[in-house]
Amino acid sequence: MPHDKIDAGDPAGRSDLPAWRTRAQRFETEVGKAVIGQERVIRLLTIALFSRGHVLLEGDVGVGKTTLLRAAARCVGGAYERIEGTIDLMPGDLIYHTYLADDGRPRVEEGPVLRAGENLAIFFFNEINRARPQVHSLLLRLMAERSVSAFNREFRFPHLVVFADRNRVEREETFELPAAARDRFLMEIAINTPADPETRRALAFDTRFHDGDRLIGSLEEGILEYDKLNDVARAIQSEIKTSDALERYVLSLWQAVRNPAEAGIEIDGVDTARLVAAGASPRGLSYLVRAARVAAWLDGRTMAVPEDVRAVFFETMAHRIFFEPAYEMRRETIARQLIDALFETVPVP
């Protein structure tokens, strides 16, 4: 199923939605055993999985991004593959690799994208901004269409969700993602070091967290049944309703984030009339609504409410708001200020 197409009319899985919500809660509890102090991150990841959307992870080195994805992959089931972004990585490295066999003859084997075939459920691209734009282009195809062409045939990955992260520390020999690439991600989720002292103590001194393989191996496997998530996602989008008032609210937020000055938004030290170079895309808005419906479902509601929209707004929309160059260097701070001001300015129904 292509990433941009969830058929809300498909009835498959509707009667099982309460049971699937229980599974989703089990999934969050199980992943939380491996990645502690990250409850909101785990909830956002769960929303992304049931929205069938790709995710860009943000965070410093060693905050648990890989552990989080390995834990999620085990609890989802299906195959998990990863690749490391490097300056010399080529698009073909995702598809195949060559080597000399013992008999001295060259051999070609499937690479990380093809290795598991249609069973590929989670693909992790580590330090994506170390890879060249040619590699980004192939990844975009994989994300948008869940398919690639290789060896004179088409390979499809109907259950795939792509995760990537960026190296935020080093700037040499890196290639930042263009706007079109970032817009393909349903969410950008920040993972920070937990602030709670007890959580920090556990991460430093509890030996459970010192052996990643053993920790991941202790988790329950296949809670979510990866090959059924597409049907469940369709059912959620069909069954969770939106009111006329909520739709007007979402459209007002969209208009205000594109033209903050006209909406009366003020930010200290920022000329909001010259702040936004390009606002969120229609695709971004559809992703926002899709994620809000899943958030409502996870909380046991049959109708999305403004709190559901606000709960996922920053992660689904902030990376789709592009600032003028004078403000781009302060993107992280200004984006948060803009969205906070947005919520205070646009009336809630």
N, C-alpha and C positions, 0 to 999 in steps of 0.2 A: 504494500500500500504506500503510495507516495506520501511524503511528509506533509505536503500542503493539502491533502485531501482526506477528510474524515467525513464519511457519508452519514449525516445525522439521521437519515431515514432507515438505516439498517436496524432491525429489531433485535438482532442477536444479542443475547446476554442480559436483556432488560430484567427478566424475572430473577436473575441472580445478583442484581446489584447490591442488595443488603449483605449477602454472603461475601461478595467481593470487597465491600467496605471493611468487613471484619478481617479479610486477608490483608488489605492495605494497612490496617492497624498492626497486625502481626508483623508485617514487613518492616514498618517503622520501628517497632520495638526491637526486632532482631538486629537491624542495622545499627540501632542505638547502642547495642552491646559492644560493637567494635569501634564506633566513633562517638565518644561521649562529649557532652556539652555542646552538641550541634543540633538541637531539636528542630530549630527553624530550618536549617539547611536540609535536614532529612525530610521535613514536610515539603519543602519546595522541590526536592528531587522526586518525591512521590507524585506531586502534582505534574511534574514534567513527564514522568513515565506514563501516567494515565492520560496525559494530553498528547502523547506520542510526539513530543518535541525534543529537539536537541539542546544541549546545555554547554555554555562556556563557563568554566570555573575560574574564579579569581581568588588569589591568596598567596601568601609567602611560601617559601620552601618549607616542607616538613609539617604542614598544618593538618595533614591527613586526607588530602584529595585522592590519592591513589588507594588508600585503605577504604575510603568511603565507596569508591567505585567497585573495588573488588568485593566488598561486602554486599553492595547492591546487586552486582552480577550474580553472586552465589544465591541470593534470596529470590532473584528473578528467575534464575535458571537460564538455559541456553548457553551459547558460547560467549566468552569474553576475550577480546583481543586488544592489544595496545601497540603503539609505535612511538618512538622517540623522535621529536623534531630535531633535525641537525641541518647545518648549512649545506651539506652535500647530499641531502635526501632528494631523491628524484621521484616523480609520480609512479614510475614502474616499481619502486621499492614497496609500495603498498600492495601491488598486485602479484609480484613474483620475485624470486631471487634465483640467481644462477650460481653453480659451484662445479668443481671438478670431482667426479666420483672416484672411487678406489681404482677403477679401471682406466683412469685418466681421461675419460670422456666427459664433456660438459653435460650438466643436468639442469633442468628448470623445475622448480617447485613452486607451489602456490604460496603467495605472501599472506600477511595477516588479514587482509580484507577477504580473500577468497578461501582461506583455509577451512573455515567452518561451514561455508556455503550458506544455505538458507537458515541455518540454526544460529547465525550470528545475531546476538541480542544487544550487546553493548560493545562499542568500539571506542577506545580512549586514545586520543592524540595528545601526547604529553609535550608541552612547550611548543605549541603550534606556531608561534611567531618566530621560531628558529628555522622553520622550513620556508622554502622559496614560494613565490606566488604560483608557480606551475603546480606545486603540490596542493596549494589552497584550492586551485581550480578543480582538481580531481575530487577533493573532499567536498566541495560545493555540489558537484554532481551526485556524489554518494548521498549527501544529506537531502538534497531536493527530490531526487528520484528513487532513492534506495536501490540503485542499480549502477553497474559499471559495464563497459564493453572491454573484453579481453579475449585473446586467442580465438578471434572470429566468432564470438558468441556473446550473448547478453547474460550477465549474472545478476540475479535479483535477491534482495535481502529484506523481505517483507516485515520482519520483526525488529529491525535495527533502530537503535537510538545512539547517536554520536555524542560523546563528551570530549571536550578539549580544555586545556588550560594554557595560560600564557606565562612566560618568564617575565616578571615585572621588575626584576632587579637589574639585569644586564640589558644594555641597549646596543652593544656592538654585535654585528652580524645577526641582526634580527629583522624580521619583515612583518610589520604590524598588519593586522587584517583590515582590508578595505571595508567600507560601509556595507557593500552588498553582501560580504561574507558574514559580518556580524548580524545583519538582519535575518540571516537564515537560522540563527539560534533562537529558540523560544525564549530562553532565559539566560542572563548572566548572573551567576550566584557567587557571592563573596563568602569565602571561608576564612574566618579569623581565628587566632589563638583564643581559646576560652578564657574569659576573665575571672570565672569563679575559682577561688583559691583551692577548694577541695578537688575540683576537676583537674586543675594544674598539678596538684600533688599526685593524683592517681596516674596521670599521664607520665610523670617523671619517675615514680617509684613502684607502681603496681606492675609486676612482671608480666601480667597478662598482655600488656600493650607493647612488650618488647619483642615478641615473636609474632610477626604479622601473619605468617603462613598458618601457624597453629590457631591464632585468633580467628582468622577467616574460616578455617576448617571446622571450627566449633559451631558455626551458625547453621541454622536450618536451611536446607537447600530447596529451591524451586517453589517458594511460597506463592509467587504470583503467576506461575505458568506463562512464560514469555510468549508462547504461540497463541494465547487467547487474549492478550492485552488489546489488540486492535479491535476486536469485537466489543470488549468492555468499554473501550474509549468511545466507540460509536454510540453505544447505549447511553453512556453518561451524557454525551452532547445532546441526545434526543430527549432524555427524560428530565434533565435539569432545565427549568424554564427561566426566562427573563421577562420582567414586567416592562410595560411601556415607560414607566418612570425610570427604571434602571437604564434602559436603552438611551433615554434622553440624557441621563447623567454621564454615561460613558462617552457619548458624542460631545458633550460639553467639556469633559476632561480633555478629549482629543483636540478640540478646537483651541482650548486654553493653552495646551502645551505647545501647540504650533505657533500661537500668537499671544505670548504671555502678557505683553504690554496692553493689548486690547482687552484682555480679561481683567486688568487691574492688578496684576501681580507685581510686587515690588521686592527686590532683593538688595540688601546693603552693598554698595560698591559695584553694582551691576546695572548697566543700561539694558533693561529687558526688551526694549524696542529693537536693540541690535544684538541680542543674545543668541537667538536660534537661527541657524543657517538652514536647517531642514528639520521638519518635525517627524513624528512617527508615521510610518507607512500604513496603508490599509491592511497589509498582512500583519503588521504589528498589532493593530487593533483587534483583528480576528484572533490572534494568539492570546491577547489579554482576556477576551471573552471566553475563549476555550479554557484557559487556566482558571478563571474565576468560577466557571461551572464545576470544574473538578474540585476546587476548594470548597464549594458549597456542598458537594456530594460527600466529601470526606468528613464534613462536620454534620452530616445527617440531614441536610435540607434538600427539598425538592425544587427550590427556587433560589437563584443567586440573588444576593443582596449587596448593597454598596460596600460592606465590610469585606466581602470576598474580592471585589475589584481592587480595593485598596491594599489587601493583603498580598497581592501579586503584582501590583502596578510597577513598583520600582524595578523589580527583576525582569519584567517583560518589556518595559518601555524605556528605561533610562538609557540603554545602549543604542536606542533608535533615535535619540534626540541629538542632533549634531550642532555644536556651538560654533560661533564665529571664531577665527583663530585667536583673537585677543583673549578669549575665555577658555579655550580648549585645554590649556595647561592646568587649569583648575577644575577640570571636568568633574571629578569625583565629588568635590565639595559642593560645587554649584548645582549639579544635578540633584543632589539630595535637598538642597535649599529650594530649588525650583519645585520639586514634587511636594515637599512639605507645604510650600506656599500655595500650590495648586489645590491641595486638599482643604486648606483654610479658606480659599477664595470661592471655589465652585460650590454652590449650594447642594447639600445632600438631600435627596428626596425622602 
